[in-house]
Amino acid sequence: MPHRFVVATSVAAAAAVALSACSASSSAADGGLSKGPVTLNYAIWDQNQQPALKKAADEFTKSNPNVKVDIVVVPAKDYWTKLQTQLTAGAGPDVFWLNGPNFQLYASNNQLAPLDDAVGRDKGNYPKSLVDLYTYNGKLYGAPKDYDTIGVYYNKALFDAAGLAYPKAGWTWEEFQADAKKLSDPAKGVWGTASAPYGQMTFYNTILQAGGHIISSDGKTSGYDSPEALQGINFWNDLIKNGSSPSLQQITDTWPGDTFSSGKMGMFWDGSWAAGTYSKADGLKGHVGVAPLPAGPDSNVSVIHGLANVANAKSKNVGWAEKLAAFLSGKQSAEIQATTGTVIPAYNGTQQDWVKALPDLDAQIFLDEAKVAAPYPISKNTAVWNAFEATQINNIYSGKTTPEQGLQDLAKQMNDALAKE
């Protein structure tokens, strides 16, 4: 699932949000609930989740017969640009997905309607970390929808062919790298793994596992100029240099998740959101497994993140939008998403149904990782330094600059950006 794209909002889009800031719109209290026919647009970026969310939306309509919900799937690469264009023109979706990196920007620019009243007592039924993530100036603007951690998906058939034992809890970076090397056969188009340049899936985790950090706990300074960050980046850069991973250009040309799904990759770090996709992939049927992340010098911690359903503060039916956003993150919708194996719901008590829906995978590892996971690194204007991050990591992986110089440059750019927040 393309969470990988959604964290990379462009600087231009961020600026557009700022420019579009204006007065806050109405809330449910003064927007009212129309008793006439109402159509709400719900924007998402993952078509794999559409079937489950359609079921949930239909349940909302059963309880509110005058309200129809149209789900609009926008390709991940276009999601933020299209969203900003629509919001700026006053024609945005009534309800839409929002992630942690972009939340504060939208909330601070009055793009979102408060959801405290709509969510009500359910607020205590979500992990506190997610409630905190989507709270701004004391108000809840995002109803936590799901959460995700990262695991190592592996192809059992390729492991068997290479005579390797399957990875298991307690394995190490060195064992991962050795397995990746043995699984690789570039002449046959088979890769051990992929150094995908997406922080949440790969290098955020290894920097943390080396004992480093991406951003300081007070959100003021970058952690990219530390020896631990260098260690975490070299973990992936070395895999490209020794032929265990496709080149950056090859990864750019072909999404490595597709290469893994086709049976041409031994291991791939990806999120819990991809479990359903890989368990059904034609190239992996009957031989896909998942293992906890390997341990680095300090830990094997995973980043945790989660999406939220939010209501457009300028929706013509903002009261209904608030109710729909809350419903789509509520217990009934969470149960639908869990029993269909779609995502790990954020609503407490529904997560085990997601594990049961994926009997071919040891999906429990994702829930176990969540107990000790590290929050996704964000600041008020995350998108600004995410853009610098993408450029410098790409420069390192493509050999345009050394890891040492690239990370020093990135830290300076990020610190300059944070100083302006």
C-alpha positions as a printed NumPy array, in Angstrom:
array([[  0.   ,   0.   ,   0.   ],
       [  1.339,   3.348,  -0.974],
       [  1.916,   4.884,   2.443],
       [  5.369,   5.404,   0.99 ],
       [  4.071,   8.158,  -1.274],
       [  1.81 ,   9.932,   1.084],
       [  4.513,  11.182,   3.417],
       [  6.251,  13.083,   0.65 ],
       [  4.008,  16.082,   0.23 ],
       [  5.749,  18.694,  -1.846],
       [  6.925,  22.015,  -0.559],
       [  4.626,  23.608,  -3.096],
       [  1.654,  21.806,  -1.651],
       [  2.656,  22.859,   1.832],
       [  2.828,  26.439,   0.7  ],
       [ -0.567,  26.096,  -0.895],
       [ -2.021,  25.072,   2.421],
       [ -0.567,  28.125,   4.071],
       [ -1.835,  30.42 ,   1.349],
       [ -5.279,  28.91 ,   1.508],
       [ -5.565,  29.494,   5.223],
       [ -8.541,  31.556,   6.128],
       [-11.319,  31.641,   8.605],
       [-12.461,  28.434,  10.206],
       [-15.657,  26.995,   8.83 ],
       [-18.72 ,  25.881,  10.66 ],
       [-18.974,  22.877,  12.91 ],
       [-21.765,  20.375,  13.43 ],
       [-23.312,  22.758,  15.927],
       [-23.942,  25.535,  13.417],
       [-23.712,  23.523,  10.185],
       [-26.696,  21.409,  11.153],
       [-27.775,  18.081,   9.759],
       [-29.833,  18.383,   6.604],
       [-32.801,  16.048,   6.483],
       [-32.895,  16.235,   2.684],
       [-30.817,  14.1  ,   0.32 ],
       [-27.119,  14.475,   1.023],
       [-24.13 ,  13.087,  -0.892],
       [-20.78 ,  13.017,   0.888],
       [-17.513,  12.506,  -0.98 ],
       [-14.905,  10.441,   0.848],
       [-11.37 ,  10.676,  -0.573],
       [ -8.805,   7.904,  -0.045],
       [ -5.641,   6.852,  -1.88 ],
       [ -5.564,   3.06 ,  -1.536],
       [ -7.857,   1.133,  -3.843],
       [ -7.128,  -2.069,  -1.886],
       [ -9.104,  -0.625,   1.007],
       [-12.064,   0.51 ,  -1.056],
       [-14.131,  -2.716,  -0.78 ],
       [-14.051,  -2.754,   3.03 ],
       [-14.703,   0.966,   3.286],
       [-17.624,   0.646,   0.852],
       [-19.177,  -1.88 ,   3.243],
       [-18.671,   0.512,   6.126],
       [-20.113,   3.436,   4.177],
       [-23.154,   1.347,   3.277],
       [-23.717,   0.67 ,   6.977],
       [-23.629,   4.423,   7.601],
       [-26.281,   4.924,   4.92 ],
       [-28.46 ,   2.197,   6.453],
       [-28.591,   4.222,   9.646],
       [-28.898,   7.529,   7.786],
       [-30.993,   6.785,   4.669],
       [-30.859,  10.347,   3.352],
       [-27.046,  10.284,   3.184],
       [-25.187,   8.69 ,   0.279],
       [-21.416,   8.21 ,   0.437],
       [-19.28 ,   8.276,  -2.708],
       [-15.765,   6.923,  -2.21 ],
       [-13.225,   8.638,  -4.458],
       [ -9.893,   6.854,  -4.898],
       [ -7.154,   9.273,  -5.913],
       [ -3.811,   7.744,  -6.976],
       [ -1.336,   8.211,  -4.157],
       [  1.106,  10.226,  -6.269],
       [ -1.626,  12.782,  -7.036],
       [ -3.484,  12.747,  -3.717],
       [ -2.037,  15.781,  -1.959],
       [ -1.809,  17.999,  -4.999],
       [ -5.408,  17.283,  -5.979],
       [ -6.611,  17.666,  -2.405],
       [ -5.015,  21.082,  -2.058],
       [ -6.329,  22.269,  -5.402],
       [ -9.828,  21.23 ,  -4.385],
       [ -9.653,  22.674,  -0.882],
       [ -8.273,  25.971,  -2.141],
       [-11.157,  26.19 ,  -4.615],
       [-13.665,  25.369,  -1.893],
       [-14.547,  22.098,  -3.59 ],
       [-12.7  ,  19.569,  -1.444],
       [-14.054,  16.19 ,  -0.375],
       [-16.334,  16.196,   2.647],
       [-14.292,  13.521,   4.405],
       [-10.756,  12.439,   3.583],
       [ -7.726,  10.569,   4.829],
       [ -4.955,  12.464,   6.558],
       [ -1.615,  11.229,   7.882],
       [  0.634,  12.35 ,  10.709],
       [  3.217,  14.253,   8.639],
       [  0.546,  16.498,   7.146],
       [ -1.86 ,  16.786,  10.058],
       [ -0.548,  19.843,  11.89 ],
       [ -0.311,  21.853,   8.684],
       [ -3.949,  21.243,   7.796],
       [ -5.204,  21.66 ,  11.353],
       [ -3.296,  24.9  ,  11.924],
       [ -4.717,  26.353,   8.706],
       [ -8.323,  25.698,   9.709],
       [ -8.892,  23.099,   7.003],
       [-10.366,  20.568,   9.431],
       [-13.494,  20.455,  11.559],
       [-13.088,  19.488,  15.228],
       [-14.357,  15.97 ,  15.904],
       [-14.528,  15.932,  19.717],
       [-18.323,  15.947,  19.788],
       [-18.729,  13.479,  16.912],
       [-16.229,  10.997,  18.341],
       [-17.494,  11.502,  21.871],
       [-16.798,   8.685,  24.305],
       [-15.065,   6.635,  21.598],
       [-12.057,   8.9  ,  22.104],
       [-11.027,   6.607,  24.948],
       [-11.195,   3.578,  22.676],
       [ -8.152,   4.503,  20.607],
       [ -4.456,   4.234,  21.464],
       [ -3.456,   7.413,  23.261],
       [ -0.511,   7.917,  20.893],
       [ -2.903,   8.195,  17.938],
       [ -5.302,  10.492,  19.774],
       [ -2.34 ,  12.711,  20.64 ],
       [ -1.089,  12.591,  17.051],
       [ -4.377,  13.975,  15.734],
       [ -4.998,  16.527,  18.476],
       [ -4.066,  20.169,  17.864],
       [ -4.384,  22.949,  20.422],
       [ -6.438,  20.671,  22.634],
       [ -8.985,  19.656,  19.972],
       [ -9.297,  16.328,  18.171],
       [ -9.341,  16.908,  14.424],
       [ -8.72 ,  13.368,  13.198],
       [-10.591,  10.19 ,  14.139],
       [ -7.893,   7.475,  14.271],
       [ -8.665,   4.941,  11.544],
       [ -5.861,   2.398,  11.666],
       [ -2.247,   1.893,  12.635],
       [  0.695,   0.148,  11.09 ],
       [  4.125,  -1.203,  11.91 ],
       [  6.829,  -2.65 ,   9.675],
       [  7.861,  -6.286,   9.144],
       [ 10.097,  -8.293,   6.811],
       [  7.999, -10.208,   4.285],
       [  9.911, -13.139,   2.804],
       [  9.515, -15.667,   0.013],
       [  9.759, -19.18 ,   1.469],
       [ 10.324, -20.759,  -1.943],
       [ 13.433, -18.639,  -2.564],
       [ 14.713, -19.37 ,   0.946],
       [ 14.212, -23.11 ,   0.361],
       [ 16.   , -22.934,  -2.991],
       [ 18.961, -21.154,  -1.368],
       [ 19.068, -23.629,   1.531],
       [ 18.454, -20.887,   4.077],
       [ 16.495, -21.123,   7.325],
       [ 13.496, -18.824,   7.522],
       [ 14.09 , -15.605,   9.486],
       [ 12.746, -15.553,  13.009],
       [ 12.528, -13.328,  16.065],
       [ 15.93 , -12.372,  17.396],
       [ 17.753, -12.289,  14.074],
       [ 20.236,  -9.529,  13.381],
       [ 21.221,  -7.   ,  10.735],
       [ 24.197,  -9.158,   9.842],
       [ 21.985, -12.202,   9.279],
       [ 19.565, -10.169,   7.167],
       [ 22.382,  -8.844,   5.002],
       [ 23.959, -12.297,   4.609],
       [ 20.613, -13.809,   3.58 ],
       [ 19.988, -10.973,   1.124],
       [ 23.353, -11.615,  -0.512],
       [ 22.725, -15.361,  -0.846],
       [ 19.224, -14.874,  -2.236],
       [ 20.35 , -12.459,  -4.94 ],
       [ 20.861, -13.615,  -8.508],
       [ 20.739, -10.47 , -10.665],
       [ 21.382, -12.516, -13.813],
       [ 17.99 , -14.171, -13.24 ],
       [ 16.36 , -10.963, -12.114],
       [ 16.133, -12.179,  -8.509],
       [ 17.037,  -9.778,  -5.703],
       [ 17.678, -10.461,  -2.051],
       [ 15.842,  -7.336,  -0.946],
       [ 15.297,  -3.702,  -1.945],
       [ 16.726,  -0.509,  -0.475],
       [ 13.508,   1.405,  -1.006],
       [ 14.107,   5.105,  -0.26 ],
       [ 11.026,   5.467,   1.918],
       [ 11.663,   6.388,   5.528],
       [  8.717,   4.731,   7.205],
       [  9.409,   1.389,   5.548],
       [ 13.184,   1.334,   5.72 ],
       [ 15.704,   3.883,   6.945],
       [ 13.698,   5.492,   9.765],
       [ 13.677,   2.046,  11.366],
       [ 17.385,   1.335,  10.92 ],
       [ 18.398,   4.762,  12.216],
       [ 16.319,   4.122,  15.336],
       [ 17.714,   0.59 ,  15.608],
       [ 21.225,   2.052,  15.566],
       [ 20.256,   4.228,  18.536],
       [ 19.677,   7.434,  16.574],
       [ 16.683,   9.622,  15.875],
       [ 15.233,  11.536,  12.952],
       [ 14.057,  14.59 ,  14.887],
       [ 14.67 ,  15.568,  18.502],
       [ 11.887,  14.954,  20.996],
       [ 11.177,  18.703,  21.171],
       [ 10.914,  18.883,  17.377],
       [ 13.666,  21.506,  17.147],
       [ 16.673,  19.726,  15.614],
       [ 17.565,  17.044,  13.094],
       [ 19.228,  13.77 ,  14.017],
       [ 20.672,  13.165,  10.562],
       [ 24.168,  14.425,  11.431],
       [ 24.784,  11.666,  13.992],
       [ 26.948,   8.525,  13.664],
       [ 23.828,   6.457,  14.321],
       [ 22.021,   7.986,  11.363],
       [ 25.024,   7.246,   9.169],
       [ 24.944,   3.64 ,  10.342],
       [ 21.237,   3.357,   9.593],
       [ 21.636,   4.749,   6.074],
       [ 24.743,   2.692,   5.291],
       [ 22.736,  -0.437,   6.117],
       [ 20.693,   0.186,   2.954],
       [ 23.336,   1.83 ,   0.812],
       [ 25.643,  -1.146,   1.26 ],
       [ 22.925,  -3.501,  -0.02 ],
       [ 22.796,  -1.541,  -3.287],
       [ 26.577,  -1.46 ,  -3.599],
       [ 27.001,  -5.225,  -3.082],
       [ 24.222,  -6.203,  -5.499],
       [ 21.715,  -7.463,  -2.932],
       [ 19.271,  -4.714,  -3.922],
       [ 18.229,  -3.259,  -7.264],
       [ 19.712,   0.133,  -8.061],
       [ 17.795,   3.286,  -7.172],
       [ 16.854,   3.696, -10.836],
       [ 15.491,   0.147, -10.979],
       [ 13.508,   0.743,  -7.788],
       [ 12.147,   3.964,  -9.261],
       [ 11.147,   2.189, -12.471],
       [  9.457,  -0.76 , -10.761],
       [  7.869,  -0.558,  -7.329],
       [  9.782,  -3.234,  -5.356],
       [  6.57 ,  -4.477,  -3.744],
       [  5.529,  -5.589,  -7.236],
       [  8.879,  -7.332,  -7.708],
       [  8.366,  -9.135,  -4.398],
       [  4.765, -10.049,  -5.28 ],
       [  5.954, -11.569,  -8.558],
       [  8.262, -13.96 ,  -6.698],
       [ 11.48 , -12.224,  -7.776],
       [ 12.641, -10.916,  -4.402],
       [ 13.615, -12.814,  -1.275],
       [ 12.737, -10.255,   1.409],
       [ 11.024,  -6.886,   1.519],
       [ 10.457,  -4.467,   4.4  ],
       [  6.882,  -3.271,   4.203],
       [  4.006,  -2.254,   6.417],
       [  1.194,  -4.212,   7.979],
       [ -1.065,  -2.527,   5.419],
       [  0.485,  -4.794,   2.744],
       [ -0.252,  -8.102,   4.5  ],
       [ -3.505,  -8.713,   2.663],
       [ -1.957,  -7.853,  -0.703],
       [  1.024, -10.181,  -0.326],
       [ -1.039, -13.049,   1.098],
       [ -3.116, -13.005,  -2.114],
       [ -0.307, -12.334,  -4.616],
       [ -0.166, -14.911,  -7.419],
       [  3.627, -15.079,  -7.281],
       [  3.648, -15.801,  -3.548],
       [  0.699, -18.102,  -2.949],
       [  1.518, -20.664,  -0.292],
       [  5.035, -19.45 ,   0.354],
       [  4.99 , -15.978,   1.878],
       [  6.036, -15.38 ,   5.472],
       [  6.669, -12.368,   7.656],
       [  9.26 , -11.879,  10.393],
       [  9.992,  -9.149,  12.932],
       [ 12.582,  -6.58 ,  11.927],
       [ 16.179,  -7.719,  12.508],
       [ 18.028,  -6.211,  15.455],
       [ 20.585,  -3.486,  14.901],
       [ 23.204,  -2.255,  17.386],
       [ 20.553,  -0.89 ,  19.754],
       [ 17.207,  -2.604,  19.06 ],
       [ 14.834,  -3.933,  16.401],
       [ 12.258,  -1.185,  16.967],
       [  9.722,  -0.355,  14.27 ],
       [  8.139,   2.991,  13.485],
       [  4.404,   3.144,  14.175],
       [  2.009,   5.361,  12.317],
       [ -1.71 ,   5.532,  11.656],
       [ -4.148,   7.32 ,   9.401],
       [ -7.149,   9.37 ,  10.45 ],
       [-10.487,  10.198,   8.913],
       [-11.017,  13.962,   8.933],
       [-13.903,  16.261,   8.031],
       [-13.515,  19.22 ,   5.701],
       [-14.26 ,  22.325,   7.762],
       [-15.749,  24.   ,   4.686],
       [-18.009,  21.137,   3.673],
       [-21.547,  22.247,   2.842],
       [-22.677,  19.364,   5.039],
       [-20.046,  19.645,   7.724],
       [-22.27 ,  18.127,  10.405],
       [-22.794,  14.972,   8.358],
       [-19.115,  14.977,   7.403],
       [-18.151,  14.963,  11.072],
       [-20.543,  12.095,  11.772],
       [-19.228,  10.08 ,   8.814],
       [-15.578,  10.635,   9.766],
       [-16.322,   9.418,  13.29 ],
       [-18.344,   6.436,  12.044],
       [-15.657,   5.297,   9.601],
       [-13.215,   5.139,  12.523],
       [-15.734,   3.63 ,  14.948],
       [-16.182,   0.078,  16.153],
       [-18.495,  -1.154,  13.382],
       [-16.228,   0.101,  10.618],
       [-13.138,  -1.168,  12.471],
       [-14.638,  -4.656,  12.65 ],
       [-15.256,  -4.633,   8.899],
       [-11.672,  -3.564,   8.188],
       [-10.342,  -6.207,  10.585],
       [-12.376,  -9.22 ,   9.48 ],
       [-11.573,  -8.521,   5.831],
       [ -7.844,  -8.369,   6.643],
       [ -7.693,  -4.851,   5.235],
       [ -5.693,  -2.952,   7.89 ],
       [ -5.075,  -3.033,  11.64 ],
       [ -7.961,  -0.943,  12.993],
       [ -7.167,   1.722,  15.543],
       [-10.291,   0.957,  17.589],
       [ -9.221,  -0.977,  20.682],
       [-10.354,  -4.589,  20.874],
       [-10.728,  -5.168,  17.135],
       [ -7.107,  -5.854,  16.195],
       [ -7.091,  -9.62 ,  16.819],
       [ -9.785, -10.1  ,  14.187],
       [ -7.313,  -8.69 ,  11.672],
       [ -4.761, -11.335,  12.683],
       [ -7.367, -14.103,  12.351],
       [ -8.263, -12.884,   8.874],
       [ -4.701, -13.567,   7.699],
       [ -4.135, -17.236,   8.683],
       [ -1.287, -17.731,   6.179],
       [  0.86 , -15.069,   7.827],
       [  2.18 , -14.631,  11.343],
       [  0.473, -11.252,  11.408],
       [  0.661, -11.141,  15.195],
       [  4.196,  -9.795,  14.852],
       [  2.804,  -6.444,  13.753],
       [  0.684,  -6.145,  16.897],
       [  3.613,  -7.202,  19.069],
       [  5.851,  -4.595,  17.458],
       [  3.293,  -1.898,  18.211],
       [  3.83 ,  -2.39 ,  21.952],
       [  7.377,  -0.997,  21.744],
       [  7.265,   0.949,  18.506],
       [  8.581,   4.481,  18.054],
       [  6.293,   7.333,  16.906],
       [  6.554,   8.513,  13.331],
       [  8.768,  11.631,  13.215],
       [  6.813,  14.791,  12.477],
       [  6.881,  18.538,  13.003],
       [  4.487,  21.31 ,  12.066],
       [  5.816,  21.5  ,   8.511],
       [  7.038,  17.962,   8.002],
       [  6.503,  18.173,   4.266],
       [  9.226,  20.812,   3.897],
       [ 12.03 ,  18.69 ,   5.303],
       [ 10.573,  15.505,   3.815],
       [ 11.36 ,  17.049,   0.431],
       [ 14.999,  17.678,   1.44 ],
       [ 15.135,  14.168,   2.863],
       [ 13.961,  12.57 ,  -0.379],
       [ 16.529,  14.482,  -2.434],
       [ 19.51 ,  13.738,  -0.204],
       [ 18.673,  10.049,   0.325],
       [ 18.282,   9.625,  -3.428],
       [ 21.624,  11.37 ,  -3.984],
       [ 23.273,   8.959,  -1.558],
       [ 21.69 ,   5.815,  -2.979],
       [ 22.517,   6.845,  -6.547],
       [ 26.14 ,   7.608,  -5.665],
       [ 25.896,  11.333,  -6.414],
       [ 27.197,  12.115,  -2.951],
       [ 28.732,  10.225,  -0.065],
       [ 26.542,   9.167,   2.851],
       [ 28.614,  11.367,   5.157],
       [ 28.229,  14.523,   3.055],
       [ 24.623,  13.83 ,   2.111],
       [ 23.527,  13.447,   5.719],
       [ 25.441,  16.54 ,   6.847],
       [ 23.732,  18.562,   4.112],
       [ 20.35 ,  17.067,   5.007],
       [ 20.759,  17.885,   8.693],
       [ 21.576,  21.514,   7.88 ],
       [ 18.604,  21.856,   5.523],
       [ 16.285,  20.238,   8.036],
       [ 17.529,  22.397,  10.928],
       [ 17.008,  25.534,   8.827],
       [ 13.469,  24.406,   8.026],
       [ 12.664,  23.578,  11.649],
       [ 13.942,  26.973,  12.773],
       [ 11.295,  28.614,  10.582],
       [  8.356,  26.685,  12.058]])
